[in-house]
Amino acid sequence: MYAMIIDEYGEPEVFHKAELEPDIMGPLDVQIKIYATSVNPVDWKVRQGRLAPRLPSRFPAVLGWDAAGVVEKVGSKVTQFNVGDAVFSRPATHRPGTYAELVVVAEGLVAFKPSNLTYLEAASIPLAGLTAWEALVEIGKVQARQRVLVHGGAGGVGSYAVQLAKAFGAEVIATASAARQDYVMHLGADRVIDYHTESFSATVYNVDLVLDTIGGSVQDQSYTVLKRGGTLVSIAKPPDAEIAQAYGVFAHWFFLEPDGKKLEALGYLFEQGKMRPAVGHVFSLEDIAAAHRLSQEGHPEGKIGIVVDPGYAMTR
Ligand SMILES: NC(=O)c1ccc[n+]([C@@H]2O[C@H](COP(=O)([O-])OP(=O)(O)OC[C@H]3O[C@@H](n4cnc5c(N)ncnc54)[C@H](OP(=O)(O)O)[C@@H]3O)[C@@H](O)[C@H]2O)c1
């Protein structure tokens, strides 16, 4: 299969085209013919070797952890999927990734693609959308009429978190730079704070749930806007338990464990029109180095979609 691989850690220039054998299939695996994938910040953090202690790469390495496409093969014990099914997935991080024509994924990590979305749109959802789901629904237990603060509302995770909190009936306040205010309002935020000119901790209060996608001082100041008994969920930095206790709030950090059933539930919100795909930038797989450079700059509008098969990526 054709893939964009790396043979060493480094800058985006380490990507090059190669022919590889697809991963070996087990009885519970499906092989997906990928029509589209997407870029997440974890991709370039792995490429740089920054995550090697947690996620060591075996070279040649195929990065990328979002896929949308059709089932090409099924293992002997697969029960949920058949050849030809349109699916999407956030594959396991320890196996070869999705900057390739084919990926092998345990069936438990796969879900049917929402029928109203193109493959390119669907591929933007699994990693970022499941992260938002885990933070707000599973851990944060978001509820109608709660006040939710989403940091980085214009980013990949933030774009889905703003919509998800809205879909659950919450009041949503998001932070974003000035150029992204309209974009985040269109996602459904009730209020957008330009973090360059306004300190959120000076004007936001009584918050039930904060999603921290930034860490550092953003996390430190987030405790002050929470009501007692509120919840801080960070995907950027493990919170300090003593500080959380001092403020009388719950504080959590997690690294996403993907799950096909949760992805199916999330996909249903898109199928019902309660959430919209957030693909702000599109590159071809051959141009993956440029897509990484954009992601590394840290200010994408929504997700960076990658076309793997131009014949099918924009079809439903
Ligand atoms: N733990 C996990 O399982 C997990 C899962 C997914 C992602 N992550 C991590 O979470 C982070 C966000 O991921 P992502 O996919 O959303 O990244 P992304 O698409 O690159 O978005 C980053 C966003 O951060 C915003 N930003 C930068 N500095 C900010 C600040 N001081 N205050 C508020 N917003 C700020 C940018 O907003 P503007 O463009 O408006 O400036 C941009 O929208 C990354 O570090 C990623 O690695 C962790």
The ligand as an SDF file (V2000), in Angstrom:
LIG
                    3D

 48 52  0  0  0  0  0  0  0  0999 V2000
   -5.2080   14.2040   26.3270 N   0  0  0  0  0  0  0  0  0  0  0  0
   -5.7890   13.8480   25.1720 C   0  0  0  0  0  0  0  0  0  0  0  0
   -6.3180   12.7410   25.0360 O   0  0  0  0  0  0  0  0  0  0  0  0
   -5.8060   14.8270   24.0300 C   0  0  0  0  0  0  0  0  0  0  0  0
   -6.6490   14.5890   22.9250 C   0  0  0  0  0  0  0  0  0  0  0  0
   -6.7000   15.5380   21.8970 C   0  0  0  0  0  0  0  0  0  0  0  0
   -5.9010   16.6810   21.9570 C   0  0  0  0  0  0  0  0  0  0  0  0
   -5.0590   16.8480   23.0230 N   0  0  0  0  0  0  0  0  0  0  0  0
   -4.2150   18.0540   23.1180 C   0  0  0  0  0  0  0  0  0  0  0  0
   -5.0710   19.1650   23.3140 O   0  0  0  0  0  0  0  0  0  0  0  0
   -4.5370   20.3070   22.6800 C   0  0  0  0  0  0  0  0  0  0  0  0
   -5.5880   20.9080   21.7390 C   0  0  0  0  0  0  0  0  0  0  0  0
   -5.8380   19.9870   20.6880 O   0  0  0  0  0  0  0  0  0  0  0  0
   -6.5770   20.4790   19.3600 P   0  0  0  0  0  0  0  0  0  0  0  0
   -6.6610   19.3300   18.4540 O   0  0  0  0  0  0  0  0  0  0  0  0
   -7.8080   21.2050   19.6920 O   0  0  0  0  0  0  0  0  0  0  0  0
   -5.4880   21.5400   18.8210 O   0  0  0  0  0  0  0  0  0  0  0  0
   -5.5960   22.5950   17.6340 P   0  0  0  0  0  0  0  0  0  0  0  0
   -6.6440   22.1670   16.6680 O   0  0  0  0  0  0  0  0  0  0  0  0
   -4.2380   22.8440   17.1580 O   0  0  0  0  0  0  0  0  0  0  0  0
   -6.1580   23.9260   18.3220 O   0  0  0  0  0  0  0  0  0  0  0  0
   -5.3870   24.6680   19.2010 C   0  0  0  0  0  0  0  0  0  0  0  0
   -6.2270   25.8740   19.6430 C   0  0  0  0  0  0  0  0  0  0  0  0
   -5.6070   26.4640   20.7820 O   0  0  0  0  0  0  0  0  0  0  0  0
   -5.9810   27.8200   20.7740 C   0  0  0  0  0  0  0  0  0  0  0  0
   -5.1100   28.5600   21.6810 N   0  0  0  0  0  0  0  0  0  0  0  0
   -3.7720   28.6720   21.6810 C   0  0  0  0  0  0  0  0  0  0  0  0
   -3.3690   29.3660   22.7720 N   0  0  0  0  0  0  0  0  0  0  0  0
   -4.5000   29.6940   23.4780 C   0  0  0  0  0  0  0  0  0  0  0  0
   -4.7740   30.3780   24.7070 C   0  0  0  0  0  0  0  0  0  0  0  0
   -3.7810   30.9260   25.4330 N   0  0  0  0  0  0  0  0  0  0  0  0
   -6.0470   30.4840   25.1320 N   0  0  0  0  0  0  0  0  0  0  0  0
   -7.0590   29.9490   24.4250 C   0  0  0  0  0  0  0  0  0  0  0  0
   -6.8750   29.2780   23.2430 N   0  0  0  0  0  0  0  0  0  0  0  0
   -5.6080   29.1650   22.7960 C   0  0  0  0  0  0  0  0  0  0  0  0
   -5.9110   28.2390   19.3320 C   0  0  0  0  0  0  0  0  0  0  0  0
   -6.8560   29.2810   19.2220 O   0  0  0  0  0  0  0  0  0  0  0  0
   -6.7730   30.5220   18.2020 P   0  0  0  0  0  0  0  0  0  0  0  0
   -6.5150   29.9710   16.8390 O   0  0  0  0  0  0  0  0  0  0  0  0
   -8.1340   31.1400   18.3340 O   0  0  0  0  0  0  0  0  0  0  0  0
   -5.6530   31.4050   18.6790 O   0  0  0  0  0  0  0  0  0  0  0  0
   -6.3690   26.9510   18.6070 C   0  0  0  0  0  0  0  0  0  0  0  0
   -7.7380   27.0620   18.2700 O   0  0  0  0  0  0  0  0  0  0  0  0
   -3.2580   19.8550   21.9910 C   0  0  0  0  0  0  0  0  0  0  0  0
   -2.1670   20.1160   22.8350 O   0  0  0  0  0  0  0  0  0  0  0  0
   -3.4460   18.3530   21.8480 C   0  0  0  0  0  0  0  0  0  0  0  0
   -2.2340   17.6380   21.7730 O   0  0  0  0  0  0  0  0  0  0  0  0
   -4.9980   15.9570   24.0580 C   0  0  0  0  0  0  0  0  0  0  0  0
  1  2  1  0
  2  3  2  0
  2  4  1  0
  4  5  1  0
  4 48  2  0
  5  6  2  0
  6  7  1  0
  7  8  2  0
  8  9  1  0
  8 48  1  0
  9 10  1  0
  9 46  1  0
 10 11  1  0
 11 12  1  0
 11 44  1  0
 12 13  1  0
 13 14  1  0
 14 15  2  0
 14 16  1  0
 14 17  1  0
 17 18  1  0
 18 19  2  0
 18 20  1  0
 18 21  1  0
 21 22  1  0
 22 23  1  0
 23 24  1  0
 23 42  1  0
 24 25  1  0
 25 26  1  0
 25 36  1  0
 26 27  1  0
 26 35  1  0
 27 28  2  0
 28 29  1  0
 29 30  1  0
 29 35  2  0
 30 31  1  0
 30 32  2  0
 32 33  1  0
 33 34  2  0
 34 35  1  0
 36 37  1  0
 36 42  1  0
 37 38  1  0
 38 39  2  0
 38 40  1  0
 38 41  1  0
 42 43  1  0
 44 45  1  0
 44 46  1  0
 46 47  1  0
M  CHG  2   8   1  16  -1
M  END
$$$$
